[in-house]
Amino acid sequence: MRRLPRKLVLLAAALGLSAALVGLLAATEASLRAIEHRESVTRSVKPTPPTQDSSREGVYRDQGTAE
């Protein structure tokens, strides 16, 4: 069996590592894009806060009691 030249082995290893890094970069970019999309969807669905009753503005409300 013939031995492969050292340069060819190093070239193949470098190409394999480069392909792996490009794949990781693409996967990370897709993941970040999905997170941004999810955040924009949840941001647009947030309910508006309830309006405050001006007559009860300064009234203390105990958090333990139900209204």
N, C-alpha and C positions, 0 to 999 in steps of 0.2 A: 504494500500500500504506500502510495506516495504522500509525503508530508507537504502540507500547505505552507506556502511562504508566510513568514511572520507578518509582513505588510498586509497581506490579504486578510489574515485573522484580525489584525488591529482595525482595518478598515471596516470589516463586518461588525465588529464590536462597537465601533463608533457610530455606524449607521443604525444599529439596533438601539443604542442609548439615545440617539437623536430622535428616532421614531417614538420611543417611550416618552421622552420629554414633551414632544409635540402633542402626543395623545393626552398626557396629563394636563397640559395647558388648555387644550380644547375642552376637556371635561370640566375643568375649573371654570372656564368662561361660561359654559352652558349652565353650570350650577348657579353661578352668580346671576346670570340672566333670569333664571327661574325664580330666584329669591327676590329680585327686584320686581318681577312681574307680580309675585304673590303680595308684596308690600303695596304696590300700587292698587291692586284689587281691594285689599283690606282697607286702605286709606280712603277709597271712594265710598265704602259701605258704612263708614262710621256714623252712628246716629247723632243727631243734633242734641245738645244738652237741653234738659228741660228748662223752661222759663221759670225764673224765680218769682215768687209771690212777694211783692214789695211790702205788703202789710206785715209779713212775718220775717222781714229782713234781719232784725236784731234779736230775734227770739232764740234762746238756747234750746237745742234739741239733744236730748240724751240718746246716745247711739244704741243703748240697750233696749229701749222701748220702741214698740211699733206704733206707727201713726195710723 
